[in-house]
Amino acid sequence: MDVSASPDPVPESLRPFCASPRREWFFLLLIALATLLPGTWLMPLLDRDEPRFSRATVEMEEGGDWLVPHFNGDYRFDKPPLTYWAMHAGYSVFGHDEFGARVHSVAASLIVAAILFAFARELYGARTGFWAAAGFLTLFQVWQHGRLAVADMPMVAAVTAAHWALWKLLAGEERKRWGLWFWVLWGSLALGFFAKGPIAFFCPAMTLLFFRWVFWRQPLGWGRLQILPGIALSLIPVAAWGIPALFATHGEFWREGIGKHVVDRGLGAFDDRVTIPVLFYLVTALVSLFPWMGRAGCAWEALRHPRSDMKAAFLASWAVGPYLIFAFYATQLPHYVLPAFPALCIAFFAQESCRESRWGRRWFLFYHGLFIAIILFLAFWLLFGPVMEPVRGMMLGFVGVLMGLEFVAVNFETRQWVRLGAGLAMVAAGSWISAHGMREVALSPRIAAVATGCEGKFAAVGYTEPSLVYYAGHKWDMFPASPEGLAEAIAEKPEILVVLRRQANTDRMLGFSKKEPRDTPYAPLAEHLAGKGYARIELAGLNIARFSWAGVDVYRRLDSFRSLKSSEK
């Protein structure tokens, strides 16, 4: 049965964009430049994972151990090594900075877009191919994770390539054993495991299960997948790294990497987060898939008859798999279901207009009306509300990104191409403004600047963010926020001591609460250090990991200033 679709005729309004593959590639590159690059080199490392990945790569380079990552002098078992190796390549080309750490995610996002461009073009034609790729690049969650120094996008690229190969093997014309798509499938799964572990295998496996027994329910050519030799082939490189890593860590890589960071997070929520089975990812999809969630009506029309449409059955199986895997996983984060997004992007654009059905039209108007109202409220509040001044500009840039993405989605429907380009320009400008604003107020780089020239012990009490390790390029001893923690830190006689004095939470920063932050009860206990061999420097700025405004006291030994002046002479 020939299930491949010949390209649909390109609508007149889309011909300027889809006249030739070369022009399509050019426009996709422009979209990627607008959404993924602006501010990527300016934005300080975010969250708690970016600095851990980035610094672990540096410690790999310094120690020459390319098997087992280290962070802050200790083992880091969170992820397999592909991301660290990719960051090393980025550092080698672009230098040891934020862009060098992030460029692998940008490249992986482009790879996903390229696969979607070719895959969706085969399934539904030129228009869907172009817009599925463009839609992926303009998703809010991709705007976030497509330029972060983490492991998600390389894994998503591998899983997307594996699904393309699955389709080619199961529904295509290739019958040759050990052919190209066999190598693409099992090579992609190996790379996906190297990026983020067994989830790279689970997603295609769930797709196959749903495809065969839930949505399509037709016999499949399982022999074309050559499952047993394929699994063996994909595990050879994994074993070549994993076995030496297990021996080097006496089995800790398995117990920590799989036992703690995969199994334990599934059984118990990380950081005591509240677990909301199933509903969490359905609700967060409204934001993660912004602005194209407004085309859910199109996706529904494309996927509503999977038992009579092999393409719809395959896409539905692909999209459902990651959501089902993580529906009851105790630790819930919106980006966990990213592997489903490429399938959803194809479904979003499988039909030209959302206005062909009453349900689709009403949902489109409701969804975009809701987000336009939210964006306008945020803009008004940031301009006229009691927002802390240092974060006002940064947040306005973020709102500019949301407004730009909204422009792109709305004007796709109305075919206002000039306005669509203006929306991309707003995304680019907003990205740069928010990144510049974060760079201006980020606290960890300021602390690292005070520690310049010091080589002794560094200690931190209360403010124990991983970004300190990255920006200072030095090992830190971290102590709990308590008088006992402070006493233990002082006993170490560090050259640099950071003490968290006060912290304003997100609601206070944005003006939703007028409650003034109080000094931490242990901070005054360290004041006797000032004048007794230490100089105290008061700093304040944005604690990006917790999105809060923090004030710290940095104590630096006086003799380190003298040694620094001597070395300068």
N, C-alpha and C positions, 0 to 999 in steps of 0.2 A: 504493500500500500504506500503510495506516495503521499506523505503528510507535509512535505515542504510546500510552502506558499510562494508563489511568484510575487515579485514586488507589486504592490498596489499602485495604480496611477497616482501621481503626486498632485495634490490640489494646486490650483493656479496660485493661491496665496502663499504656498510653501515652496514654489519652484526657485525663488531666489536663494533659499537655504538648502535645497536638496537637488540642485541641478546636476551635481556630480559629487562622487565620493571625496574628491580632493577638496572641493569647497566645504563639504560637510566637516571634514577633518579640521579645516581652518577655523570654522566657527566654533567647533568643540574646543579647540585650543584657546580661543579667545574667552570662552565661558570659563574654562579652567583657570586661566590667568586672572580673571575677575574674581573668582570665588575662593581660590586656594592660595594664591601667592601674596596679595596685599597684606602687609603687616606681619607675615609669618616670621620674618627675621627680626622684627621689633618686639613682638609679644613675649614677655617673660614666660618661663616654663610654668605650665598650669597644673592644677590638681596635685596629687601626691605621686602619681606614676611617671609623669614626664621627667622630672628631675632624677628619679630612680633609674629609669632606662638610660638617660643621657649620661649620668655620672658612672653607672655600671660599665658603659662602653669605654669611657675614659680609663677606668680602673682595669679593664681588660687590656687596653693598649699599654698601660704602664706596667702591668704585671706579666704580660705575655701569655696569659691563660685564656685561650679561646674556647675552652670546653665549658667552664663553669663561671657564670657571672658573679661578680662581687659588688656590693654597695656599702660604702662607709666602712670598708675593711672586713665586712662579713659576707657570707654567702647570700646570694639572691636567687631563690628557687622559683620565683613566680612564673616565669615563662621560659620556653626553650630559646636557643641562641640566635635564631634568624634575625630578629629585630636588632640585636646588638651588632651582628655582622653588617647589617644594612646601614646602621648608624655609623659604623666605622668607615664604610665607603663614603657616606655623606660628609663626614669630618675630613676625609682625605681630599675631597674635591672642594668643599666650600669652607673648610675651617671648623674649629671647635667653637661653634656658637649655636644659637637656637635654630637657625635655618639648616645648618649641617645636620643637626639632630632630627629635624622634621622632614627633610626632603624625601626620605624614603616613603613616608605616608602620602605625600603629594604624588609621587610617581606611582604608587599602588592605586590611588584613586583614579589616575589617568588610565591605568591598565584596566580597571573595572569598566570605565566608560568605553574604552576601545572594544572590549569583549561585548558589552551590551550593544554597541553600535553594529557590530557584525551579526551577533546572534539574533537580536530583535529584527534586523533587516531581513534575515532569512525567514523568520516566522511570520511577520506581518507587513513587511515592505519598508521602503525607504523612509517614509515619514516617521513610522514608529521607531525604526533604528536610530534615527537622529535624535528624536525627542526622548527616548528612553535613556540614552547616554547623557543628553543635556539635563534631563530631569534629575538623574542621579547626582550630577555635579552641583545641582542647585537645591538639594535637600538640606534642611537645617542640620540634621545630625551629621551629614557628610561635610557640611561647612565646618562643623566642629572637629570631628575625628579625622577628616581627610587631610588635616594639617597639624596633627599632634604627634609628638615623639612617643608613640605607643605601638602596640602590636596589632591593633584591630584591622587596619586597612590591608596590610599584607595578607592576613588570614582571609578577609573578604575577597580579595583578588584571587587567591588560590581556590576558594570554594566556588566562585563564579566561573572560573576556567573549568573546574571539575564538572559543573552542571552543563556547560556547553558541550564538553566531551561526552557526558552521559547521553545527551540528546542526539548527538551525532552517531553514537554507537547503537542506541536503541531505535531511533527513528530515521536515521540517515541511510545512505546507500553503501556505506563502507562495510565490506564483509571480510576484509583481509585481517588475518590474525597478526598481532604484534604491529598493527598499523599506527599511523600518526596519532589518532585519537585515543588509542590505548595508552600511549606514552604520555599524552596530555593529561588524561584522567588520573593515572596513578602517580605521575610526577607532581601534579598539582596537589594531590592529597598529602604527599610527603612534604612539600613546601608548606602547606597549611599547618601540618603538625609541628614543623619547625618554628612556625610563627606563633601559634597559640595552643598547641597541644591537641588532644583528641577531639575537640569540637569540630575540627576540620573533617574528620571521618564521620562524625555523628550526623551532620547536616545532609550530606548526600545519601547516607544510609536511610534517613527518615524520608527523604524524597522518593527513593525507590520503593519503600514500604507503602507509602500513601499512593504513589502512582499505580502500583500493581494491584493493591487490595482495597483501596478506598475510592479513588477518583476515576481511574481509567478501567480497571477491572478486566483487562485483556491480557492474554499471554504475551510475555516479553522475550526477546532474544537474549536471555541471560548469558548464553555462551559467548556472545560478542564482548561482554565485559571482562571475560577471563579473570574472574574474581580471585581465585586462589593464587595464580602467578602474579596477579596485579598487587595483591596485598603483600606478598613476599617481596616484590620489587620495591614497593614504597617503604617497606620497613627496613630494607638494607641500609639506606643512608641514615635513617633514624637510629638504628642499632649501632652504626659506625660512630655516631656521636654519643648515644645514650649509654652504652655499656662502659666506655671509658669514664664518662661523667659519673656514673653510679659508683664505680670503683674509687674514683678520686674523692668522692664525698661519703664513702662508706654507706651508700644507700640512701643518704639524706635527700638527694634530688628527687627520688621517687616518693619518699614519705612526706616531704614538704610540698614538692611541686604538684603531685597528684593527690596525696592524702589530705593536705591542708588546704591548698588553693583551689582544688576542684571538688573533692568529696565533701570536706567540711563546710565549704561555702554553700554547697547544695543542701546540706542538712541543717545548718544554722546560719542565720543572716549575718553578713559581715558588718562590723561596727554596730551591732544591735539594731539594724534597720528593721522597720516594720515590713512584713511580708504580706502582699495582697495577691494571692494566686489568680492567674488569668487576667483579672481586671486591670492590673498594673500596666501591662504592655498594650492593652487596648486603649487605655486613656493616654499613655505617653505617646502612642502613635500619632495622636492629634498634633503634637509638637514635633516629634522626631521626623515625621513625614511631611512637615510643613515645607512648602505651600501646596504640594501636590496631593495631599490627602483630600483636597477639595475635588479631586477627580476620582474619588472612591466609587462614584456611580459608573464611571467608565470601566473601572476595574471589575466591578460586579457584573456588568454586561459581558465583559470579555471572558470571565471565569464561571459564569452561572450554569453552563452546560458541559461540565467536564467529561461526562460519560459518552458524549457524542463528538467531542472535540479533543484530539490528542494533545494539541498545544495547550489548551486551557487546563487539561488534567495535569500536564507536567508543571506548568507555572503554579497552579494551585498547590500541588504537592510540595514544590520548592518553597513557596511562601509560608505554608502552614508549619513545616518542619521546625525551624528555629523557634517559632512562637510556642509550639508544644513542648520542645525541649526545655525551655526556660519558664514555662507557665507556672510550674510548681517548684522551681529552683529557689531556695530560700533567699539568697543574695540577689537582689533585683536592681539592675541598672539599665537605663533606656538603650544603651548601645549594644547590649548583649545580642539583640535580634537583628543586628546589621546584616548578617548573611541572607536574610529574607528580602532586603530592600531591592536588590537588582531585579528579582522576579516581580515585585510589586511595581517597579518603574516600567517594566515592559507592559504589565497589565494596565497601568494608568493611561498609556498612550496607544493601546491596541485599537481604540476607537477615536475618531477625530474629535468629536464634540461630546461634552457631558450634557448637552442640552437636548439630546435626542429623546431622553426619557424624563418623565415627570419627576421621578425620585431623584435621578441624577441632577436635574436642574435645581430642585429645591435644596438638596444637600450642598451643592456648589454655592448657592447664594447664602445659605445659613453659615457655612463654614467660613467663607471669606468675609462675610459681614461681621461675624464674631471676632475674627482676628484683626480686621481693620479697626474695630472699636477698641480692642485691647491695645493695639499699637498706638492709636491716637491718645488713649488714656495715659500710657507710659510716657509718650512724648510730652504731653501737657504736664504731668507730674514732675518729670525731670526738669522741665523748663521753669516751672513756677512753684513747685513743692519744696519742703524743707530738706532737700537732699544735701548730704555732705559735699561741699564744693570740690574736693579733690577727685571724687568719683563721678561727678555730674557729666563731664565731657566724655569719659570712658563709656558710660551707660548710654549716652545719646548716640555714640557711634554704634553700639549694639542695636539700638532701636532703628538706626539707619539701615543696618543689615536686614532686619526683619521687614522693614518697609520696602527695601529693594527686592527681596524675594517675593513679597506680595505683588509688587508691580510686574515682575516676570510672569507669575502665574496668571494674573488677571488679564494681562495683555497678550498672553498666548491665546486665550479664548477669543479675544476681540481682534487678533491679528494686527495690533498696532506695533509694528516692528521697531519704530523709533522709540516708543515708550519702553518696549522690552529692553532695548539697549540702554536706555536711561536707568532701568531697574538694575541692570548689571553694574552700571557705573556707581549707583548708590551702594550696592553690596561692596564693591571695591573700596569706595571712600569710607564707608562705615567700618569695614574691617581694619583699615589703616588707622582711623581715628581711635577705635577702641583699643587697638594694640599699642598705639602711642600713649594713650592715657594710662594703660596698665603699666607700661614701662616707666612712666613718670612717677607712679605712686607705689610700685612694688617694693616691699620691705626687705626681702632677702638680699637683693643686690646691694642695697645700702649697707646692710650689716657686713656683707662680704668686703665692701670697700673699706670699712673701718679696720677690718682684719688684715688688710694688705701688708705684706712684709713680715707677718708673724709665722713662726714655724713650730711653736710649742703646742701644748694641749689646748683644744677648743672645747668649751662646754656650753650647753644651753639648758635652761630651766623654763618649762612652760611653752616656750616657742621652739618646737622641735620639728620643724618642717624639713623634708628632704631637700628642698631647694637650697637650704643653707649649705649642704654638702656640695652641691653642684657649683654654686656661684663662688664659694670660698675655695674650692678645689682642695679641700682638706678634710680629714676625719674629724667628726664631732662626737663627743660623749653627750648623750641625751638623758635628761633627768626629769622625773615627774614634777608636776606643778604643785609643790608642797614645801613646807619648811624643811622637812627631812630631805627632800630632793635637793633643795638649795644648799643645805649643810653638806651633803655628800659632794656636790659639785665644787663648793669652795675648798673642801678638803683636798681635792685633786690639784689645787694651786694652778689653775689654767692660765694661759697667757691671754685668752679671750673668754669672757663669760657673758652670755646673753641671758637676761632675766625678763620674762614677760611681765609688764607692769599693768596694763589694762587692755581690754579688747571690746570693741563695739560690734555687735552682731549685724547681720544683713539688714534686719528691719530698722535698726538705728541708723545705719549708713544711708538707707533710702528714705528716711524720714517718716516711716510708718510707726515708729515708736520714739518718744521723747526722753526715754529713760537714759540717763547719763551713766556710762560705764564707771565702775569703781576700781580702785587699785587692788591688785591681787594682794592678799594678806601677807604673803611671804616677801614681796618685793622690797619693803623698807628694811628687812633684815640684812640685805646686801649693801645698804648705803654706807656702812662703816668701811667698805673697801675703798671708797673714794678718799683719796688723801693718804691711804696706807699702802702705797705701792701701786695703786691703780688710778687710772683716769676714767671718769664716767661720761659717756656720750649718750644723750637721749635721742632716740629715733622713733618715728611713727610712719606708718604706711600700710599698704594693703597686704594682708595675709591671703594670698591668692588661693591657697589650698582649702581654706575654710570660708573664703569670700567674706572676710571681716576686716575691720580696721583695728590695727594693733599698735600699741605703744610699748617699746622695750627700752631697757637700760643696757648699754653695752659697756662692760668693764674691760679695759685693756691695760696690761701691765706697763708701768712707766718706762721700765728699762727696755721694752720693745721699741718705744719711740726713739730712744737714744741709739739703739743698735741700727734702727732704720736710717737715722740721719747719718750715722757713721758710714753705712754702706753706700749712701747716696754720694757722700764726699769721695 
